[in-house]
């Protein structure tokens, strides 16, 4: 009896190559990691054998040795129990039960065969040398097979590399082998240099297959025997890396890429190519463009022509199979034939007639959810949404809509008496009216024609502009839009806001009490002392006058030698001082001795007697003490500026004074002087626009600066712009801040007074247009909810402005009184206005050279 073994030697002998040659097998350090049951049994590390001739020699040698009772030894460098079982099972299929061992006996004889491995290995070359003789005796041995009761090989040729281990009785295996052989040829493009002779040998073997299958008869027992591996897929048996379908990035930090079938590590290939080597490889290797890297093994794989064609088809959006027809007619295999009985006559189960408990529980949960409001029913979607319309089709609804919304054209007005051929005399024009009518524009004329008089109708000539008039009528009909105006019956009294009566808002000034006369020119500015007992005024006559409020007596007069642009009394009650802006100087003038207590005068003198700091004299501003005649008049300190000063204002604490020098070409438009240290500073390195007025915030460290069109609020602590108020005015003239600090009013030369709520918006909360001419000055009362505005129309309008502590309630603004008394001179009226600090009185100065008190 012949014995069949599967060699597990780590160092197998040479295996047959093309043309009975031999190729060196894998060395000891090369692992054979995978086998194929029907298609591949060769080594994965060495050069793979492509020819089928050596395999056929082994098959003939095996059959001849079996008939002669000799031991058949096959030298397959395979490792593992799987190859041993596959070899034993495959050989057992074509060895008869009477003469040879079956599969079970082969498995039992495995250990003995493994011990005889070295001897069988030495006998390998002799068996290979006897290949031609055994090949010649093959047909005789195969012809005698059926007579002796042996299994004959129905298909002598297989498309795998080692077909001697294949199940020759399975037709399906032959088909699978052909497909696998095509895959082998696609994967093994690296051996193209030797591929010519090998492909010819494969083709000859494939051509001999049907002849051999036709000569031999398959026994009935072999046909009925079912192959359990018929439908198995062996595509993954050739994969050396057995880690499975996992991300290969997990092995990025390891020197290996996985494990083979023996559990040994598969090392990563050494990548020593730099950019130059890759460039040379790209230029010299013709297969560089179709070479990809296998992530499982890390090796470079050259794609075959079939794989390249498959990739191109997939890139074009085509099917991978060329022969696939997506438009082939479908075969109605189910309903094409009328069946008498249903598909199955199996009776229905009893449980199909019983309601499902799971469905009952699900329905009860849904009902409970709907009752609790957790699930809301779907709303019916609007049918108009998602509906498409034909733009060019006739729409009946549009026609009815046009009829419903039709607005008839207004009729032409009927002719009047002026169009008569014999109009009344009052409709006829004289020479002056006709000359005036001809000078007017056609749009401004009341009549488009000149009325004429004729004695009779037949003397009326033809109308020359008849066609032109009809043309204009047609233009009006189709160019002028028509609109239906719905008449709303509104009571006019409802449109008037409900305001409180002025007598309920008293006290406020109503009548003129005193007139302070003495100035010979324009009185441009005035200011009241903190106590309310004294008043200072300045005008174009170059004099500063101090008045007693209650009597109207001029207590003191100071000549400064120039037109005075502004005066301001220090608001600090502990200081008795007034600032006067004249030309490019700011003079600090002390009031008369009777205007303050001796203690206040002493403190003021001590403050003004302090010497300036060493760096105070440097820069554009020069501080100096008055001497001689100026000192006798009451001038204490002079502050020299580079430009003309137009305005001066004090801080509420009385230590800082701000001046304005409007000039587009200079960045020194605003300066702030500190009286106690005699220092001056420029808070703005660059000014956007021409500065008109400035003001200190009464309670917060804010500084308000008014330009021609906007008001900027700066935070002095953070040194940044806090807000920018848009006045919607063409030219702002004056500025005032509410004592509470949350509201600002500004007057403009375009007859507007704007009220700003700093907490509400940057736009005006209310705009008043009560004056007919430019607004020159605005002012707030310190304690009463009053504010006033002075205009060139010669009037002072006093308004009641109530500010509520509730931020949700808007301020209530009510004009209460229009005060008149000043005479307009050279188109100038009232130039400045200010309130008494404690009484509801208002002072005004005008272009007529007078100062008036209204109480």
C-alpha positions in Angstrom: 0.0 0.0 0.0 1.2 3.4 -0.8 1.4 6.1 1.8 0.9 9.8 1.1 2.5 12.5 3.3 2.6 16.2 3.6 6.0 17.5 4.4 6.4 20.0 7.2 10.1 20.4 6.9 11.2 24.0 7.4 13.7 23.7 4.6 12.0 21.9 1.7 13.7 20.7 -1.5 13.4 22.2 -4.9 10.0 22.1 -6.5 9.5 21.4 -10.2 9.6 24.5 -12.5 8.8 25.1 -16.1 10.2 22.7 -18.6 11.2 20.1 -15.9 13.6 22.7 -14.6 14.0 23.5 -10.9 13.9 26.8 -9.0 15.4 27.3 -5.6 12.7 27.0 -2.9 12.4 29.3 0.0 15.1 29.3 2.6 14.9 28.5 6.2 14.1 32.0 7.3 11.2 32.3 4.9 7.8 31.4 6.3 5.1 29.9 4.2 2.1 31.8 5.5 -0.9 30.8 3.5 -2.2 28.0 1.2 -5.1 27.6 -1.1 -7.2 24.5 -1.0 -7.7 24.1 -4.7 -5.7 26.8 -6.4 -2.4 27.6 -4.6 0.0 25.5 -2.5 3.3 27.0 -3.4 5.4 29.2 -1.3 4.6 32.9 -0.8 8.1 34.2 -0.2 10.0 32.7 -3.1 9.4 32.9 -6.8 6.1 31.3 -7.7 5.9 28.6 -10.3 3.6 29.4 -13.1 3.9 26.2 -15.3 1.6 23.2 -15.1 4.0 20.7 -16.6 5.8 19.9 -13.4 2.5 19.4 -11.7 1.3 17.0 -14.3 4.5 15.0 -13.8 3.8 14.7 -10.2 0.3 13.5 -10.8 1.4 10.9 -13.3 4.2 9.8 -11.0 1.7 9.5 -8.1 -0.7 7.4 -10.2 2.0 5.2 -11.6 3.5 4.6 -8.2 0.1 3.7 -6.9 -0.5 1.1 -9.6 2.9 -0.4 -9.0 2.5 -0.4 -5.2 5.3 2.0 -4.7 5.4 4.7 -2.1 4.5 8.1 -3.4 6.3 10.9 -1.9 5.4 14.5 -2.7 7.6 17.3 -1.7 5.3 20.3 -1.0 6.9 22.9 1.2 3.8 23.4 3.2 3.5 24.0 6.9 0.6 23.4 9.2 -2.0 20.8 9.9 -4.4 22.4 7.3 -2.1 21.5 4.4 -1.6 18.0 5.8 -5.4 17.4 6.0 -6.0 18.9 2.5 -3.3 16.8 0.9 -4.6 13.6 2.5 -8.2 14.3 1.6 -7.4 15.2 -2.0 -5.3 12.1 -2.7 -7.8 9.9 -1.0 -10.5 10.9 -3.6 -8.8 9.2 -6.5 -7.3 6.2 -4.7 -9.6 3.2 -4.5 -10.7 1.8 -1.2 -9.4 -1.7 -2.0 -5.8 -0.8 -3.0 -5.1 2.5 -1.2 -5.5 4.2 2.1 -8.7 6.3 2.6 -8.7 9.7 4.2 -8.9 8.3 7.8 -6.0 6.0 7.3 -3.9 8.8 5.9 -4.7 10.9 8.9 -3.8 8.1 11.2 -0.5 7.5 9.4 0.4 11.2 9.7 3.0 10.8 12.6 4.8 7.9 10.8 5.0 9.9 7.6 6.4 12.9 9.4 9.1 10.8 11.0 10.1 9.5 7.5 10.3 13.1 6.2 14.2 13.2 5.8 14.2 9.9 3.9 11.4 11.0 1.6 13.2 14.3 1.1 16.3 12.5 -0.1 14.2 10.4 -2.5 12.7 13.5 -4.1 15.3 14.0 -6.9 15.0 10.3 -8.0 11.2 10.6 -8.3 11.5 13.8 -10.2 14.1 12.2 -12.5 11.5 9.4 -13.3 9.0 12.1 -14.4 9.2 11.4 -18.1 8.8 7.7 -17.8 5.8 8.1 -15.5 4.4 10.7 -17.9 4.5 8.2 -20.7 2.8 5.5 -18.7 0.1 7.9 -17.5 -2.5 7.1 -20.2 -2.2 3.3 -19.8 -2.5 3.6 -16.0 -5.5 5.9 -16.4 -7.2 3.6 -18.9 -6.9 0.7 -16.5 -8.3 2.6 -13.6 -12.1 1.9 -14.1 -11.5 -1.8 -14.7 -9.7 -2.1 -11.4 -12.3 -0.2 -9.5 -10.2 2.9 -9.1 -11.5 6.5 -9.3 -10.4 8.0 -12.6 -9.7 11.7 -13.0 -12.4 13.2 -15.1 -10.4 16.4 -15.7 -6.7 15.8 -15.9 -5.7 19.4 -16.1 -6.4 22.1 -13.5 -5.7 25.8 -13.7 -4.1 26.0 -10.3 -0.4 25.9 -9.7 -0.4 22.4 -8.0 -3.3 20.5 -9.5 -2.1 17.2 -8.1 -3.7 18.1 -4.8 -7.1 19.1 -6.4 -10.3 17.2 -6.4 -10.4 15.9 -9.9 -14.0 14.8 -9.7 -15.5 18.2 -9.1 -16.5 20.3 -12.1 -17.2 23.3 -9.9 -13.7 23.1 -8.6 -12.4 23.4 -12.2 -14.4 26.5 -12.7 -13.2 28.0 -9.5 -9.7 27.1 -10.4 -9.9 28.9 -13.7 -11.1 32.1 -11.9 -8.4 31.8 -9.3 -5.8 31.3 -12.0 -6.9 34.6 -13.6 -6.5 36.3 -10.2 -3.0 34.8 -9.8 -2.0 36.1 -13.2 -3.3 39.6 -12.2 -1.4 39.6 -8.9 1.9 38.2 -10.2 3.0 40.9 -12.6 6.5 41.0 -11.1 7.5 37.9 -13.1 6.7 39.3 -16.5 10.2 38.5 -17.8 9.5 34.7 -17.5 5.8 35.0 -18.3 6.1 34.2 -22.0 7.1 30.6 -21.8 5.0 29.9 -18.8 1.8 31.3 -20.4 2.3 29.0 -23.4 2.6 26.0 -21.2 -0.6 27.0 -19.3 -2.5 27.4 -22.6 -1.4 23.9 -23.8 -2.6 22.4 -20.5 -5.9 24.2 -20.7 -6.5 23.0 -24.2 -5.9 19.3 -23.2 -8.5 19.5 -20.5 -11.7 18.7 -22.4 -10.0 15.9 -24.3 -8.9 14.2 -21.2 -12.3 14.7 -19.6 -14.0 13.2 -22.6 -11.8 10.1 -22.8 -12.4 9.0 -19.2 -15.7 8.1 -17.8 -16.7 9.3 -14.4 -18.0 6.6 -12.1 -21.5 7.0 -10.7 -20.2 6.9 -7.2 -17.9 9.8 -8.0 -20.7 11.9 -9.5 -23.0 11.4 -6.6 -20.3 12.3 -4.1 -20.8 15.9 -3.0 -17.9 18.2 -2.4 -18.3 20.1 0.8 -15.9 22.8 -0.3 -17.6 23.5 -3.6 -19.0 26.9 -2.6 -16.2 28.0 -0.3 -14.3 31.1 -1.2 -10.5 30.9 -0.9 -9.7 34.5 -1.7 -8.5 35.2 1.8 -6.3 32.2 2.1 -3.5 33.9 0.3 -3.4 36.8 2.6 -0.2 36.7 4.6 -1.3 39.3 7.2 -3.9 37.7 9.5 -4.8 40.8 11.6 -8.2 41.1 9.9 -10.1 44.1 8.7 -8.7 46.7 11.1 -7.2 50.1 10.6 -3.5 49.7 9.7 -2.8 53.0 11.5 -2.8 51.0 14.7 0.6 49.6 13.7 2.1 53.0 12.8 4.3 53.0 15.9 5.4 49.4 15.7 8.2 47.9 13.5 5.7 45.2 12.1 2.4 45.3 10.3 0.8 42.1 11.6 1.2 38.4 12.0 1.3 35.5 9.7 -0.4 32.1 10.1 2.4 30.9 12.3 1.9 33.9 14.6 5.2 35.5 13.6 5.5 39.2 13.1 5.5 40.5 9.6 8.2 43.3 9.6 7.7 46.4 7.6 9.7 46.8 4.5 12.6 49.1 4.7 11.9 52.4 3.1 15.2 54.1 2.3 14.2 55.9 -0.9 14.5 59.6 -0.8 12.9 62.2 -3.1 15.7 61.7 -5.7 15.2 57.9 -5.8 11.5 58.3 -6.2 12.0 60.8 -9.0 14.4 58.4 -10.8 12.0 55.5 -10.2 9.2 57.6 -11.6 11.2 58.5 -14.8 12.7 55.0 -15.4 10.0 52.5 -14.2 7.2 52.3 -16.8 4.9 50.7 -14.2 5.4 53.5 -11.7 2.0 55.0 -12.5 0.1 51.8 -11.7 2.1 50.8 -8.6 0.3 51.0 -5.3 1.3 50.2 -1.7 -0.5 47.3 0.0 -1.5 48.6 3.5 -1.7 45.0 4.8 2.0 44.1 4.0 3.5 47.5 3.2 4.8 46.2 -0.2 4.4 47.7 -3.6 2.0 46.0 -5.9 1.7 46.6 -9.6 -1.8 46.6 -10.9 -2.6 44.4 -13.8 -4.3 45.5 -17.0 -7.7 44.2 -15.8 -7.4 46.0 -12.5 -6.4 49.3 -14.2 -9.3 48.9 -16.6 -11.6 48.3 -13.6 -10.4 51.4 -11.9 -10.9 53.5 -15.1 -14.5 52.2 -15.4 -15.3 53.0 -11.8 -13.9 56.5 -12.2 -16.1 57.1 -15.2 -19.1 55.9 -13.2 -19.5 52.7 -15.1 -20.1 49.1 -13.9 -17.1 47.0 -12.9 -18.2 44.1 -15.1 -17.9 44.9 -18.8 -20.5 42.3 -19.7 -23.1 43.6 -17.3 -26.2 45.0 -19.1 -28.2 47.3 -16.9 -30.9 47.7 -19.5 -31.6 44.0 -20.0 -35.3 43.1 -20.0 -36.5 41.8 -16.6 -38.1 38.3 -16.6 -41.3 38.1 -14.7 -40.6 34.7 -13.3 -43.3 34.9 -10.6 -46.5 36.1 -12.2 -45.9 35.1 -15.8 -47.6 31.8 -15.3 -51.0 31.6 -13.7 -50.9 29.2 -10.8 -53.9 27.2 -9.6 -52.8 27.0 -6.0 -51.1 29.7 -3.9 -47.3 29.7 -3.5 -47.6 27.6 -0.4 -50.5 25.5 0.8 -49.3 25.5 4.4 -52.2 26.3 6.7 -52.0 29.5 8.8 -50.7 29.2 12.3 -53.1 29.6 15.2 -51.1 32.6 16.6 -51.9 34.5 13.4 -55.5 34.7 14.5 -54.7 35.9 18.1 -54.0 39.6 18.6 -50.4 40.4 19.3 -49.6 41.4 22.9 -46.6 43.4 21.8 -48.7 45.4 19.4 -51.3 45.9 22.1 -48.6 47.3 24.5 -47.2 49.5 21.8 -50.6 50.9 21.0 -51.4 51.6 24.6 -48.1 53.4 25.1 -48.9 55.6 22.0 -52.4 56.4 23.3 -51.0 57.3 26.7 -48.4 59.6 25.0 -51.1 61.3 22.9 -53.3 61.9 26.0 -50.3 63.3 27.9 -49.5 65.6 25.1 -46.0 64.1 24.4 -47.0 63.2 20.8 -48.8 65.8 18.8 -50.6 65.0 15.6 -49.1 66.1 12.4 -50.5 69.3 11.0 -51.8 69.2 7.5 -49.3 70.8 5.2 -50.3 73.6 3.0 -51.1 72.4 -0.5 -49.7 75.6 -2.0 -46.2 74.8 -0.7 -44.2 72.8 -3.2 -46.6 73.3 -6.0 -45.2 74.2 -9.3 -46.9 76.5 -11.8 -46.7 76.9 -15.5 -45.6 80.4 -16.1 -46.8 80.5 -19.7 -50.1 78.8 -19.1 -53.3 80.8 -18.9 -54.3 81.2 -15.3 -58.0 81.7 -14.7 -57.4 82.9 -11.2 -55.2 85.7 -12.4 -58.0 86.9 -14.7 -60.5 86.9 -11.9 -58.0 88.6 -9.6 -57.4 91.3 -12.1 -61.1 91.9 -12.5 -61.6 92.0 -8.7 -58.6 94.4 -8.2 -59.4 96.5 -11.2 -59.1 100.2 -10.5 -60.8 102.3 -13.2 -58.9 105.2 -14.7 -60.0 108.6 -13.3 -62.0 110.6 -15.8 -60.7 113.7 -17.3 -62.0 116.8 -15.5 -64.9 118.5 -17.3 -64.1 121.9 -19.0 -64.6 125.0 -16.9 -65.5 128.5 -17.7 -61.9 129.4 -18.6 -62.0 127.0 -21.5 -65.1 128.6 -23.0 -64.8 130.5 -26.3 -66.5 133.4 -24.6 -65.2 133.3 -21.0 -66.1 135.8 -18.3 -63.8 138.9 -18.1 -62.3 137.7 -14.8 -60.8 134.6 -16.5 -59.0 136.7 -19.1 -55.3 137.7 -18.5 -53.9 141.1 -18.8 -50.4 141.9 -20.0 -48.8 141.5 -16.6 -50.5 138.2 -15.8 -49.6 136.9 -19.2 -46.0 137.9 -18.8 -45.9 136.2 -15.4 -47.5 133.1 -16.9 -44.9 132.8 -19.6 -42.1 133.2 -17.1 -43.3 130.3 -14.9 -42.4 126.7 -15.5 -45.0 124.5 -17.2 -45.4 122.5 -14.0 -46.1 125.6 -11.9 -48.7 127.1 -14.2 -52.3 126.9 -13.0 -53.6 126.7 -16.5 -51.8 125.0 -19.4 -53.3 127.5 -21.8 -54.1 131.2 -22.1 -57.9 131.9 -22.1 -59.1 133.7 -25.2 -62.4 135.3 -26.2 -64.2 134.9 -29.5 -67.4 136.6 -30.7 -68.8 133.3 -32.1 -68.1 129.6 -32.1 -67.2 129.4 -35.8 -64.3 131.8 -35.2 -62.6 129.4 -32.8 -59.5 128.0 -34.5 -58.3 124.4 -34.3 -56.6 123.3 -31.2 -52.9 123.1 -32.0 -51.9 120.9 -29.0 -54.7 118.4 -29.3 -52.4 115.4 -30.2 -50.0 116.4 -27.6 -52.7 116.6 -24.9 -54.1 113.2 -25.9 -50.6 111.7 -25.7 -50.1 113.0 -22.2 -53.5 111.7 -21.2 -52.5 108.2 -22.4 -49.2 108.4 -20.6 -51.1 109.3 -17.4 -53.4 106.3 -17.9 -50.7 103.6 -18.1 -47.7 105.1 -16.4 -49.3 106.6 -13.3 -50.0 103.9 -10.6 -53.4 103.6 -9.2 -54.2 102.8 -5.7 -57.4 102.3 -3.7 -57.4 104.6 -0.7 -59.5 103.4 2.2 -61.2 106.2 3.9 -60.7 106.0 7.7 -63.0 108.1 9.8 -60.6 109.4 12.4 -61.4 112.0 15.0 -58.8 114.8 14.6 -58.7 115.2 18.4 -57.5 111.6 18.7 -54.4 112.4 16.7 -53.3 115.1 19.2 -51.3 113.6 22.0 -52.8 114.0 25.4 -50.5 116.4 27.3 -51.0 117.9 30.7 -52.1 121.4 30.9 -49.3 124.0 31.3 -50.8 125.5 34.5 -50.5 122.0 36.0 -46.7 122.1 35.3 -45.9 125.3 37.1 -43.7 126.9 38.2 -41.9 128.0 35.1 -41.0 131.6 33.9 -43.8 133.4 32.2 -43.1 137.2 32.3 -40.2 139.5 31.8 -39.0 140.9 35.2 -35.8 142.9 34.6 -33.7 144.3 31.8 -30.0 144.7 32.3 -28.7 147.5 30.1 -25.1 148.7 29.7 -23.5 146.8 26.8 -23.1 148.7 23.6 -22.9 145.7 21.2 -23.8 142.0 21.1 -24.0 140.2 24.4 -22.7 136.8 23.4 -22.5 135.0 26.8 -23.6 135.2 30.4 -23.3 133.1 33.6 -24.8 133.0 37.1 -22.9 132.5 40.3 -23.6 129.3 42.3 -25.5 131.4 44.9 -27.7 133.0 42.3 -27.0 136.5 43.6 -24.6 137.7 40.9 -24.6 137.6 37.1 -21.6 138.0 34.7 -22.0 138.9 31.0 -19.6 139.6 28.1 -20.1 141.1 24.7 -18.4 142.5 21.6 -17.8 145.8 23.3 -14.8 144.2 25.1 -16.2 144.6 28.6 -17.1 142.1 31.3 -19.8 143.3 33.6 -20.9 141.9 36.9 -24.6 142.5 37.8 -26.6 142.1 40.9 -29.6 139.9 40.0 -32.2 141.3 42.3 -31.6 145.0 41.5 -30.1 145.0 38.0 -27.2 147.2 39.1 -23.9 146.8 37.4 -21.4 146.3 40.2 -18.2 146.0 38.3 -16.9 146.5 34.7 -13.6 145.0 33.4 -12.2 146.1 30.1 -10.3 143.3 28.3 -9.7 144.9 25.0 -11.4 142.5 22.7 -14.6 140.8 21.7 -15.6 138.3 24.4 -16.7 134.9 23.1 -17.7 133.3 26.4 -17.8 133.7 30.1 -18.3 131.0 32.8 -18.6 131.4 36.6 -16.8 128.8 38.7 -19.5 126.3 40.0 -17.6 125.6 43.2 -19.1 127.8 46.0 -15.8 127.8 47.8 -14.1 129.7 45.0 -14.9 133.2 43.7 -13.7 133.2 40.2 -14.9 133.6 36.6 -13.3 132.5 33.3 -13.5 134.9 30.3 -12.6 133.9 26.7 -11.3 136.8 24.7 -9.4 136.4 21.4 -6.7 133.7 22.1 -6.6 134.1 25.9 -8.6 132.8 28.8 -8.6 135.2 31.7 -9.4 134.3 35.3 -11.2 137.3 36.8 -12.1 137.7 40.4 -15.6 139.2 41.1 -16.0 142.3 43.2 -15.3 141.9 46.9 -18.9 142.2 47.7 -19.8 139.2 45.6 -18.3 136.7 48.1 -17.3 136.2 51.7 -13.8 137.1 52.9 -13.0 133.5 53.6 -13.9 132.5 50.0 -11.8 135.4 48.6 -8.9 134.4 50.8 -9.0 130.8 49.6 -9.2 132.0 46.0 -6.3 134.3 46.4 -4.2 131.6 48.0 -5.0 129.3 45.1 -4.1 131.8 42.4 -0.8 132.8 44.2 0.7 129.3 43.8 3.6 129.1 41.4 3.4 127.0 38.3 5.3 123.7 37.9 8.6 123.8 36.0 7.1 122.2 32.9 4.0 124.3 32.9 5.5 126.9 30.6 6.4 124.5 27.9 4.1 123.6 25.0 1.5 125.6 23.1 -0.2 127.0 26.3 1.5 129.6 28.5 0.3 130.4 32.0 1.1 133.9 33.4 0.0 136.1 36.3 -1.5 139.5 35.6 0.4 142.6 36.5 -0.2 146.4 36.7 -3.5 147.7 35.4 -4.9 144.3 34.7 -4.3 143.2 38.3 -6.1 146.3 39.6 -9.1 145.5 37.4 -9.4 142.0 39.0 -7.6 139.9 36.4 -5.5 137.3 38.2 -4.2 134.7 35.7 -3.8 134.8 31.9 -3.7 131.6 29.8 -2.3 132.1 26.3 -3.5 129.7 23.5 -2.2 129.3 20.0 -5.7 129.8 18.4 -8.7 131.9 19.1 -10.9 130.6 21.9 -14.7 130.3 21.2 -16.0 128.7 24.3 -15.1 128.1 27.9 -16.8 125.7 30.5 -16.0 124.5 34.0 -16.1 121.1 35.6 -18.6 120.7 38.4 -15.9 120.6 41.1 -14.3 123.8 39.8 -10.7 122.6 39.3 -10.8 121.9 35.6 -11.8 124.3 32.8 -12.2 123.2 29.1 -11.8 125.5 26.2 -12.6 125.1 22.5 -10.5 126.4 19.6 -12.3 125.3 16.4 -9.8 124.9 13.6 -9.8 122.2 10.9 -6.0 122.3 10.3 -5.0 121.8 14.0 -5.4 118.9 16.4 -5.5 121.4 19.3 -9.2 122.0 19.2 -9.9 121.1 22.8 -7.7 121.8 25.8 -8.3 121.1 29.5 -6.6 123.2 32.1 -6.1 122.3 35.8 -6.3 125.3 38.0 -4.7 123.9 41.1 -1.5 122.7 39.3 -1.6 125.1 36.5 -1.2 122.3 33.9 -2.8 122.0 30.5 -3.4 118.9 28.5 -4.8 117.9 25.1 -7.1 114.9 25.6 -7.5 114.2 21.8 -4.6 113.6 19.5 -6.9 113.8 16.5 -10.3 115.3 16.1 -12.8 114.1 13.5 -14.6 117.2 12.4 -14.9 120.8 13.6 -15.6 121.0 17.3 -18.6 123.2 18.2 -19.2 122.7 21.9 -18.0 120.6 24.9 -19.4 119.7 28.3 -18.4 117.8 31.4 -20.7 115.1 32.6 -22.2 116.2 36.0 -21.7 112.9 37.9 -19.6 110.5 35.8 -16.1 110.9 34.4 -17.4 111.5 30.9 -16.6 114.2 28.5 -19.0 115.2 25.7 -17.8 116.7 22.5 -20.1 118.1 19.8 -19.0 118.3 16.2 -21.0 119.6 13.3 -23.2 116.5 12.9 -22.7 114.2 15.9 -22.0 114.1 19.7 -19.2 111.9 21.0 -19.2 110.7 24.6 -15.7 109.8 25.9 -14.8 107.9 29.0 -12.0 109.7 30.6 -11.0 106.9 32.9 -10.8 104.2 30.2 -9.7 106.8 27.6 -12.0 105.4 25.0 -15.1 106.4 23.0 -18.2 105.3 24.9 -21.0 106.4 22.5 -21.6 108.4 19.4 -24.9 110.2 19.1 -26.3 110.9 15.7 -28.3 114.2 15.8 -29.6 114.2 12.2 -28.8 117.9 12.1 -26.8 119.8 9.6 -24.8 121.9 12.1 -24.9 121.6 15.9 -24.6 124.9 17.7 -24.8 124.2 21.4 -25.0 121.4 23.9 -26.4 120.8 27.4 -26.4 117.8 29.8 -29.3 116.9 32.2 -28.4 117.1 35.9 -29.2 113.4 36.2 -26.6 112.6 33.5 -28.8 110.3 31.3 -30.2 112.8 28.9 -28.6 115.3 26.5 -30.1 118.1 24.4 -28.5 119.9 21.5 -29.5 122.8 19.3 -28.7 123.3 15.7 -28.6 126.0 13.1 -31.4 124.3 11.1 -34.0 125.2 13.7 -34.0 121.8 15.5 -33.7 120.9 19.2 -32.9 117.2 19.7 -33.4 115.2 23.0 -31.2 112.2 23.5 -31.8 109.4 25.9 -28.4 107.8 26.5 -29.9 104.6 27.9 -32.3 104.2 25.0 -30.6 104.8 21.7 -27.9 106.8 19.9 -30.6 108.5 17.8 -32.8 111.4 19.1 -35.7 110.4 21.2 -37.6 113.6 20.3 -36.9 116.4 17.9 -38.6 119.7 18.4 -39.0 122.2 15.6 -40.6 125.1 17.4 -38.3 127.9 16.3 -38.4 129.5 12.9 -34.7 130.4 12.8 -31.4 129.0 14.1 -31.1 127.7 17.7 -28.2 129.5 19.3 -28.2 128.1 22.9 -29.8 125.5 25.1 -29.8 125.0 28.9 -31.1 122.7 31.6 -32.3 123.9 35.0 -30.3 122.3 37.9 -33.3 121.5 40.2 -36.5 122.0 38.2 -37.6 119.8 35.2 -37.2 122.7 32.8 -35.1 123.3 29.8 -34.9 126.3 27.4 -33.7 127.1 23.9 -32.8 130.5 22.4 -33.2 131.3 18.8 -32.5 134.1 16.2 -36.2 134.6 15.9 -35.9 136.6 19.1 -37.8 134.1 21.3 -36.9 131.8 24.2 -39.0 128.7 24.4 -39.3 127.1 27.9 -40.2 123.4 27.9 -41.2 121.0 30.8 -39.1 117.9 30.6 -39.9 115.3 33.2 -37.5 112.4 33.6 -38.9 109.4 35.5 -37.0 107.1 37.7 -38.7 104.2 36.0 -36.5 103.2 33.0 -39.5 101.7 31.2 -41.2 105.1 31.1 -40.1 107.7 28.5 -39.5 111.3 29.4 -42.4 113.7 29.2 -41.6 116.8 27.1 -44.2 119.6 27.0 -43.6 123.1 25.7 -45.0 125.5 28.2 -44.1 129.1 27.3 -42.7 131.2 24.6 -40.8 134.2 26.0 -40.3 137.3 23.8 -38.6 140.6 24.5 -35.4 140.8 22.5 -35.3 142.8 19.3 -33.8 141.1 16.3 -30.7 143.0 15.1 -28.8 142.2 12.0 -30.7 138.9 11.7 -29.5 137.9 15.2 -31.8 137.4 18.1 -31.2 135.7 21.4 -27.5 134.5 21.6 -27.4 132.8 25.0 -29.7 131.5 27.7 -29.2 130.2 31.3 -31.3 129.3 34.3 -31.1 130.6 37.9 -29.5 127.9 40.1 -32.3 127.8 42.6 -35.3 129.7 41.2 -37.5 129.0 38.2 -36.0 132.0 36.4 -34.3 132.2 33.1 -31.7 134.8 31.8 -31.2 135.6 28.2 -28.7 137.8 26.3 -29.4 139.1 22.8 -28.0 141.0 19.8 -29.8 144.2 21.0 -27.2 144.7 23.8 -29.5 143.7 26.7 -29.7 141.0 29.3 -33.3 140.1 30.3 -34.7 138.1 33.3 -37.9 136.1 33.0 -39.6 134.9 36.1 
